[in-house]
Amino acid sequence: MTLDDLPQVSRMFLSVFRGRASGRTGELETYLQALCFGSPLLSQDNGSLVHQAPDGALDGVLLSIPMSFLVDGRPVLGRLLCSYMSFGRSGLRAAAALNRHFRGVPHGFLFSDTSSAQSSGHWRAAGGETLAVESLDWQRVFRPMAALETRLRVRLRAHLPAIARFLSASPSALTAPLTGLVDRALRRVRKSLRAPETNSVRIEAVDTERFRKAADDLLSRFRVRPNWLAGEFSWLCEMAGRNPDLGDLHLELAFEQGAAAPFAAFAYCGRPGGRVAVLNLIAGVGREDLATAALLGHLDRQGFAQARGIVNGANLVALQMQRRMTFRHRGFFCFSSHDEAVREAARSGDLYAGGLASESWSRLVTGFPG
């Protein structure tokens, strides 16, 4: 894919994923340029791919974001594959051609955490695999009425953007007092809505570099994990911060009383009163329960209505231990690798990819409504 392809790619994205056949694409083109051409790891060999029909128009696209990983301590270049789309009569041929491209090319680690059932089938047909646990989201509601209001606004923004823009002018002034009153009453009656208190834990906001170094230490427990290089991690945080639908990006570390080293690291986006998207909940070995409780209590105290995050094998049991926790399928986590160590680690749950090391922060997942 080249910069000249962006207008066609933008139109195809809106048609395939948003059901919009036409319209202005300038904002989407600007975002795609930053997403697909801005990574400091980008090279001629790991960029996004397009397929051209005989008439010269694009009929297939596969966006690719390079991401650095460590496999048993070895640096391996991963590629996050997303927004797999085809268009027109020749679209099936384009999809097959893009799929065949990866079959004969050796690769270290290809993955996607938002694949549809159809895309998951393409992965398996090409020799890839699907991970069940990493295909789940977790959700915890703290304030039911405010959470319901947020959900309705998200639906309106996705399906009726004009009405959503009208209501966003002054929504809270009319609804916040009522939802707040109902939620306070519900939390008095249903005390389980309140997150647990962890008074022995101190949570501290930090900059990107301090978070990156702490997360690297905590993630060293995994055979396959992100190798967040300084430039790459800064770029990822910048892109996450450019998603207005998620809200502001927060990077925090959790410390036990008297400890100098953190036992957990949290990355999340949101605005108090609404929904918070937990990108990364990273805990030290044996600290998963405490880290999960500390994060939920911290988010509750800030006034968020509900929290959502990504499940992985290391935190599943800790999440299940929390009251009022629910889980739902969000899309298939698919991967492919010619490296046996990657396949072994993934099958045994010794792989970490998610949050800032995935597509969760991308505006393509939540933005640009139809």
Salt bridges, closest charged atoms under 4 A:
GLU27 OE2 - ARG363 NH2 2.68
ASP59 OD1 - HIS51 ND1 2.82
ASP72 OD1 - ARG223 NE 2.83
ASP113 OD2 - ARG330 NH1 3.51
GLU129 OE2 - ARG347 NH2 2.70
ASP137 OD1 - ARG330 NE 3.13
GLU149 OE2 - ARG153 NH2 3.04
GLU197 OE1 - ARG301 NH1 3.48
GLU204 OE1 - ARG202 NH2 3.45
GLU204 OE2 - ARG210 NH1 2.62
GLU209 OE2 - ARG212 NH2 2.64
GLU209 OE2 - LYS213 NZ 3.83
ASP216 OD1 - ARG225 NH1 2.84
ASP245 OD1 - ARG157 NE 3.06
GLU252 OE1 - HIS298 NE2 2.97
GLU256 OE2 - ARG287 NE 2.87
GLU288 OE2 - ARG221 NH2 2.75
ASP300 OD1 - ARG143 NH1 3.00
ASP300 OD1 - ARG187 NH2 3.16
ASP339 OD2 - ARG74 NH2 2.91
GLU340 OE1 - ARG343 NH2 2.25
GLU340 OE2 - ARG347 NH1 3.84
GLU344 OE1 - ARG223 NH1 3.69
